[in-house]
Amino acid sequence: MELDEAREAVYRAGLDLVKEGLVARTWGNISVRLDDYRFVITPSGRTYETLKPGEMVVVKMGDLSHEGTIKPSSEKGMHAAVYLGRPEITAVVHTHQLFASTVAAARKGIKGLSKAHARVLGSGVACAAYALPGSKKLKRAAATALEGDRRAALLANHGALCIGETMAEAFDVAKTLEAACECFIAQSFMEKYEIKGTDLPSTEQMHRFYLEKEI
Amino acid sequence: MDIQTAGQELIALSKRLLAQGIAHDWDGCLSARVQNLLVITPEDIPLSRLTPEDLSLVELNTATHTRGPRPDRRFALHLAVYGKRKKFNALIHAQSLSVVTASKKGLTVPPLLDDMAQLVGVSAKVARHWPHRGPGPVISAMNGRNAVLLRNKGGLCGAGTFEDAHAVAQVLEKGCKAFIESTFLGGGVRINRVEAALMRLVYRLAYSGQHLKNR
């Protein structure tokens, strides 16, 4: 991929993720593989709406050094680990989406994916072991959670990591992960409180139950 | 910042808070500190219909209403918080679903997500005795934090700018959602207090200014 094309793809993906509510403000980060040795990633601490395509940062996978004066996201190591371990992957999206973050707060993986969700996400969604943001431990834990054919991982107490062979696929993985986590929470709620029926409860219904039942 | 600019920002943010479900139209309330004045939403006009002429001005030192319609009934609370928290220049009442549920439940919300630790603080406490014991319980529960839960009434979020107060409100909603809904998954795993305090310190000292420096 050409540099200008990669920068434009990362820039556009940032705006799209904000529009979808999958990231907000300065949270999360997005990257695209440039070649076998480098990727382009969003800068550290900048809001997506104020960025320009030319401000996306080129980072070397090997030593994590970057080109230019703008600092890359502090999660660059996690992105590099994905590109080095999964040669077919060309786009990585780290989101702070709501339902996925809730499951990540419980440090659970998602079991029993529906066929529709499994087609996009792979055989399952694991939760990477807890580690401080930006740390080498988080980088290793995320790479482990993405082993096999998995397209998404939850990051304990932090958020989610979604990958794809294209940016469109990574974006689709993020949206599907959010839907799968929403279902997982509602199904877990029904199992825990032995609620019968086929219709999943809404978030509002679960909150009302939470207040009434003295959980 | 002058009164006119603060008013324009307040009205623009109030529309975003409505669209995002963070504020209620008839009960939403936000304010700004501009030098010695409090600029605050009025009591009897919904946020969706606000114009700059509808904003109320109150002197911070004397609590004298100097201009505009009757200020929101919570103006005394805002005066007290600004009096105590010198770095706050913006306050927002958060009335999103999970924040309201958490405020009704009356439990302290621990940091289950790292951005909650960074932006809100090591927990979100409940001011149980507000309003009948005045602003004291709110100020006490908000000590060292950027947000507090008001028993049964949602949350109060404060920061140096409207943008930052908005971010606090978004993160408080996410943190409360994770706290409530992770109970259906067996319970959230909290970030230990030392790491939460460390994350907040690093965020405040280094990361929060990145959007200005990293260009």
Interface residues (C-beta under 8 A of the other chain):
Chain A: A24 R25 T26 W27 P43 S44 G45 R46 T47 T50 E55 I70 K71 H96 L98 S101 T102 V103 A104 A105 A106 R107 K108 Y130 L132 P133 A156 N157 H158 G159 F184 I185 S188 F189 K192 T203 E204 M206 H207 Y210 L211 I215
Chain B: L97 S98 T101 K104 K105 L112 L113 D114 D115 A167 Q170 K174 K177 A178 F179 I180 E181 S182 T183 F184 L185 G186 G187 G188 V189 I191 E195 M199 Y207 S208 G209 Q210 H211 K213 N214 R215
